[in-house]
Amino acid sequence: MEEKNLYQELSEKIMAPNSKIIPQLFRMLISEKEAEFLLALPATPAEIAQRFSIIEPEADKLLDQFFIKGLAFKSKKPEGVKYRLCRDLVQFHDATILWSGAQRSYFDLWQRFMEEEWPEYSGLVEKITTKPLSRIIPVNQAVSASSQVLAYENCVEIINATNRIAVTKCTCRLIAHKCDNPLENCLQIGRAADYSLERGTGREISKAEALKLIDEAEEKGLIHVTMNKSDNMNLICNCCACCCITIPVMIKYGRKLTDPSRFRAVIDDARCSSCGDCIERCFFSAISCQPTDDFEVVSIDEGKCMGCGLCQVVCDCEAISLIETRPKDFIPVM
């Protein structure tokens, strides 16, 4: 089998069959022979050893290297530890970019993919997913007292409920480096923390450190994003509008890749000073200022508001709050 076909086949396995760049990324991580082993997954070390006529310790070492590089995931099965290939392109992106051995050239090729192929590919992702896989978590202090905030849409509750937290670098900012926002501020929670620490891609932090990181992200104007489900959230990303894998294509192309929170922002006109700070803070151009005969009126477009609450963080007049506008079952039960 020709080398290019091996890498193209791997690209097809992670649902990127027409990509010109993803096969090149695989080629930067593994040899042609290693690609053959990777294509044989899912399998245990014993199964790989038997199939390729090698000793089991050699197979075990090879599969562990795939795990460390982020190419394969492992789980305990009755027949032993079983390894599988990344299930899709996003998982391939998130796992391999954090590998400690990844070079700047690898990041740059990923960024080329983001600029040249991701805009079109993101449209395919939108079509094949019945509901976005991620959702926005609102700034907790922004929610009005009359609204009910569920435990899985509250950063503080998610952090306090877990037994282990690790922080990793933001894969999106690592490859794009378009802003000076904090690089090390992706929170891995529970099993995801275990995974990050085993691979050496994250460092363990306390709940107090995690809560401080959340506060700092809000002050920097970063949006909290987590898994779009009502249980077992395993991460909290803190996303910017320039480097993120989803937000820029949401803004530019209208892709529905991340769900809004169950809330939306409202303005108390009696308190609002029309300073405009909230307008600059909004990623989605949902806030505007309209002149009237006597003064300027700040208004929020309900259709554009994603319910992140970042506008409230910069409102010194305390004129902005979030109100509940979507039912509890808006968040999928998984």
C-alpha positions, -999 to +999 in steps of 0.1 A: +000+000+000+014+034-009+023+058+018-002+085+008-031+060+009-023+050+045-025+085+057-055+093+036-072+062+051-065+075+085-080+108+075-111+090+063-113+072+097-117+105+115-143+118+091-121+140+070-120+120+037-114+150+013-088+169+034-054+175+018-039+186+051-050+161+076-030+133+059+000+155+062-006+160+099-007+122+104+025+119+084+042+144+108+034+122+138+039+086+126+058+066+100+042+045+072+047+013+093+032+029+124+002+040+102-005+003+095-006-004+132-028+026+139-053+015+112-055-019+129-072-004+159-093-010+179-072-037+194-054-049+225-015-052+226-019-090+224-041-087+193-016-063+176+013-086+185-005-116+169-016-097+138+018-083+130+040-111+144+057-091+170+062-097+207+035-083+230+058-059+250+068-043+216+031-039+207+023-025+242+051+001+238+039+012+204+003+016+214+014+035+245+033+059+222+001+064+202-017+072+234+009+097+245+008+114+211-030+117+213-035+094+183-052+066+203-074+064+234-074+034+258-099+017+280-100-014+302-119-043+288-123-079+300-098-090+274-073-063+285-065-027+277-080-018+244-068+010+222-089+029+196-082+056+171-095+092+176-131+091+167-132+123+147-112+153+136-120+175+166-107+148+190-076+144+168-071+182+170-075+185+207-054+154+217-025+157+193-018+194+196-013+190+234+014+163+229+046+176+245+066+166+215+046+186+190+067+211+171+058+246+159+057+233+123+029+209+134+009+238+149+014+259+118+001+231+096-030+228+118-035+266+115-033+262+078-061+236+080-082+260+101-078+287+075-081+267+043-103+237+051-121+242+084-147+268+072-161+242+047-156+212+070-174+230+099-205+231+077-204+193+073-200+190+111-231+212+115-251+190+092-242+156+107-247+166+143-284+167+155-274+192+182-242+211+189-217+191+210-208+221+232-227+249+249-220+282+266-220+285+304-232+319+316-213+341+340-229+331+373-231+365+388-250+378+358-281+356+362-311+374+378-323+361+412-356+351+397-340+326+373-330+290+382-294+281+374-289+243+372-258+227+386-245+218+351-247+253+338-227+269+367-189+268+366-187+269+404-210+239+408-192+219+381-158+226+397-170+219+433-187+186+423-156+170+408-128+150+425-099+161+402-090+190+380-062+196+356-054+227+335-041+224+300-031+249+273-058+260+249-052+241+217-069+268+197-047+296+209-016+273+209-018+269+171-033+303+161-016+326+186-037+356+174-042+372+208-025+376+242-052+359+262-040+333+287-027+301+271-030+278+300-067+280+309-086+249+297-100+230+326-101+192+324-125+177+349-128+142+364-118+115+339-106+141+315-082+153+342-070+118+347-064+114+310-044+147+308-022+139+337-015+104+325-004+118+291+016+146+307-004+173+289-018+191+319-010+199+355-032+192+385-047+222+403-070+228+433-106+238+431-096+272+444-071+276+416-097+266+391-122+291+404-096+318+402-089+309+366-127+312+359-128+347+374-097+357+354-112+344+322-144+365+328-123+396+334-104+389+302-137+386+282-135+349+275-166+328+271-170+296+292-179+265+271-186+230+282-200+197+269-237+200+257-251+175+282-266+175+316-242+152+333-205+143+335-191+175+321-154+168+316-141+202+305-146+240+307-130+259+279-125+296+281-128+308+245-118+339+226-134+352+194-102+350+172-086+316+179-114+293+189-123+263+167-160+271+168-167+308+176-151+324+146-170+302+121-202+308+141-197+346+137-185+346+101-205+318+086-234+313+110-224+278+119-244+263+148-215+245+165-221+257+201-254+261+217-263+293+237-269+291+274-306+289+285-304+326+293-303+360+275-292+394+285-316+422+293-309+459+300-325+480+327-328+513+308-332+533+341-297+522+352-279+522+318-255+551+312-250+542+275-213+540+281-209+513+254-185+490+273-209+461+268-210+467+230-172+462+228-174+431+250-200+412+229-185+386+205-217+383+186-226+419+178-258+415+198-257+449+215-261+482+198-266+518+207-293+538+190-295+576+192-328+592+202-339+629+204-327+631+240-300+604+246-286+571+233-304+538+240-285+506+243-304+476+231-299+438+228-308+417+198-325+387+213-318+366+182-280+372+184-275+370+222-259+337+232-264+342+270-227+343+280-231+372+304-198+388+296-215+421+290-226+422+326-190+418+338-181+452+325-213+470+334-204+493+363-240+505+364-253+470+371-279+476+343-275+441+327-287+408+339-295+374+324-330+360+324-341+324+318-356+320+283-351+284+274-365+253+293-344+229+313-347+202+286-329+226+261-298+209+275-297+172+263-298+144+289-270+120+282 
